[in-house]
Amino acid sequence: MSQITKKAMASSLKKLLETKTLSKITVSDITDDCEINRHTFYYHFQDIYDLVEWIYRNETEKFLKGNDTYETWQQGVRALFEYALNNKAFIINTYHSISKEYLIEHLYQVTYNLLMKVLEEQAKDMHVDDKYKKFIADFYKYAFVGMAIDWIDQGMKSDYENIILNLSTLIEGDFHKALLRFERKY
């Protein structure tokens, strides 16, 4: 029941964001739309920003499951772009509000986790210190998220397939090369 209630509140927030900015939405707006009481909202979330964070965590993690290898990372990134387009009002409104840091931090975390799985796969049978793997993941995390933020800043109008293709072309083989360079330092 708890997940159903949380999903209902998430749906309400997204629906409300179609016509209002995040700063204009109140807990009462959400609870009225869901036909629940305020106590129920506060039982699950501290505030609206906590709900925003839950939505990002809950709805995007599933896209990367099974798409976290060197061969499949593009499908995971593609699914995240498609999620953003399908939830454009939610993404744009949270990005242009005080909760922007929730979106950016979430993108950093999701991207970092994806990259670390790819790097671990590529580093199989190599002796690379974890600090170097983390450094490589951080480097690419900032590049990937930077591209996504630019895309959002421009209203999500450009073709994200070109972004994925260009990223793929740019980094093809580079994970392995970077790991080899850091293996020599080990």
C-alpha positions in Angstrom: 0.0 0.0 0.0 2.9 2.3 0.8 4.3 2.2 -2.7 0.9 2.8 -4.2 0.4 5.9 -2.1 3.8 7.2 -3.0 3.2 6.6 -6.7 -0.1 8.4 -6.4 1.5 11.4 -4.8 4.2 11.3 -7.5 1.6 11.2 -10.2 -0.2 14.1 -8.6 2.9 16.2 -8.4 3.7 15.5 -12.1 0.1 16.4 -13.1 0.2 19.6 -11.1 3.6 20.5 -12.8 1.8 20.5 -16.1 0.1 23.8 -15.1 2.1 25.2 -12.2 5.7 25.7 -11.3 7.1 23.7 -8.4 7.3 26.8 -6.2 3.6 27.3 -6.5 2.6 23.8 -5.6 1.7 23.0 -2.0 1.4 19.8 0.0 -2.3 20.6 0.1 -2.5 20.7 -3.7 -1.0 17.2 -3.8 -3.1 15.7 -1.1 -6.3 17.3 -2.5 -5.5 15.8 -5.9 -4.8 12.4 -4.4 -7.7 12.6 -2.0 -5.5 11.8 1.0 -4.8 13.8 4.1 -1.7 15.8 4.9 -0.7 13.3 7.6 -0.4 10.6 5.0 1.8 12.8 2.9 4.1 13.6 5.9 4.1 10.0 6.9 5.9 9.2 3.6 7.8 12.4 2.8 9.3 15.3 4.8 8.4 17.8 2.1 7.8 18.2 -1.6 11.5 18.2 -2.3 11.7 14.8 -0.6 9.0 13.6 -3.0 10.9 15.0 -5.9 14.0 13.1 -4.8 12.0 9.9 -4.4 10.6 10.2 -7.9 14.0 10.6 -9.4 15.4 7.6 -7.5 12.4 5.4 -7.9 11.7 6.0 -11.6 15.1 6.1 -13.1 17.0 3.2 -11.5 15.1 0.6 -13.5 16.4 2.0 -16.8 19.9 1.0 -16.0 19.3 -2.5 -14.8 20.7 -4.8 -17.5 22.1 -1.7 -19.4 25.2 -1.3 -17.3 27.9 -3.0 -19.4 30.3 -1.7 -22.0 28.1 -3.1 -24.8 24.8 -1.8 -23.4 25.4 1.5 -21.6 24.0 3.4 -24.6 20.6 1.8 -24.1 20.6 2.8 -20.5 21.5 6.4 -21.4 18.9 6.4 -24.2 16.2 5.2 -21.7 17.1 8.1 -19.4 16.7 10.6 -22.2 13.4 9.0 -23.2 12.3 9.2 -19.5 13.2 12.9 -19.5 11.2 13.6 -22.7 8.2 11.6 -21.4 8.3 13.6 -18.1 9.4 16.9 -19.6 7.2 19.2 -17.4 8.5 17.4 -14.3 12.2 17.6 -15.4 12.0 21.3 -16.7 10.1 22.5 -13.6 12.3 20.8 -11.1 15.4 21.8 -13.0 14.3 25.5 -13.0 13.5 25.5 -9.3 15.3 25.3 -6.1 15.3 21.5 -6.4 17.6 21.7 -9.3 20.3 20.2 -7.2 18.2 17.0 -6.6 18.1 16.4 -10.4 21.8 17.2 -10.9 22.9 15.1 -7.9 20.7 12.2 -9.0 22.2 12.4 -12.5 25.7 12.3 -11.1 24.9 9.3 -8.9 23.2 7.3 -11.6 25.9 8.1 -14.2 28.7 7.3 -11.7 27.1 4.0 -10.8 26.7 3.1 -14.5 30.3 4.1 -15.3 31.7 2.2 -12.4 30.0 -1.0 -13.5 31.4 -0.5 -17.0 34.8 0.2 -15.7 34.7 -2.9 -13.4 33.8 -5.0 -16.4 36.6 -3.5 -18.5 39.1 -3.8 -15.7 38.6 -7.6 -15.3 42.0 -9.3 -15.0 43.7 -5.9 -14.6 45.3 -4.5 -11.5 44.0 -1.0 -11.3 43.6 0.7 -7.9 40.0 1.7 -7.0 41.0 5.3 -6.7 41.9 5.4 -10.4 38.7 3.7 -11.4 36.8 6.3 -9.3 38.8 9.1 -11.0 37.9 7.8 -14.5 34.2 7.4 -13.5 34.2 11.0 -12.1 35.8 12.4 -15.2 33.2 10.8 -17.6 30.4 11.5 -15.1 30.9 15.2 -15.4 31.1 15.0 -19.2 27.9 12.9 -19.5 25.9 15.0 -17.0 27.2 18.2 -18.5 25.8 17.1 -21.9 22.5 16.2 -20.4 22.3 19.6 -18.5 23.0 21.4 -21.8 20.2 19.4 -23.5 17.8 20.3 -20.7 18.9 24.0 -20.7 18.1 24.1 -24.4 14.5 22.8 -23.8 15.2 19.2 -24.7 14.8 20.1 -28.4 17.9 18.6 -30.0 18.0 14.9 -30.9 19.4 13.0 -28.0 20.3 10.2 -30.3 23.1 12.4 -31.7 24.4 13.1 -28.2 24.5 9.3 -27.5 26.2 8.6 -30.8 28.7 11.4 -30.3 29.5 10.2 -26.8 29.9 6.6 -28.1 32.2 7.7 -30.8 34.2 9.9 -28.5 34.8 7.3 -25.8 35.0 4.1 -27.8 37.9 2.1 -26.4 38.9 4.9 -24.0 37.7 3.2 -20.8 40.1 0.3 -21.5 42.9 2.6 -22.6 42.6 4.7 -19.4 42.5 1.6 -17.3 45.7 0.4 -19.0 47.4 3.7 -18.3 46.5 3.6 -14.6 47.4 -0.1 -14.3 51.0 0.9 -15.0 50.8 3.3 -12.0 49.7 0.5 -9.7 
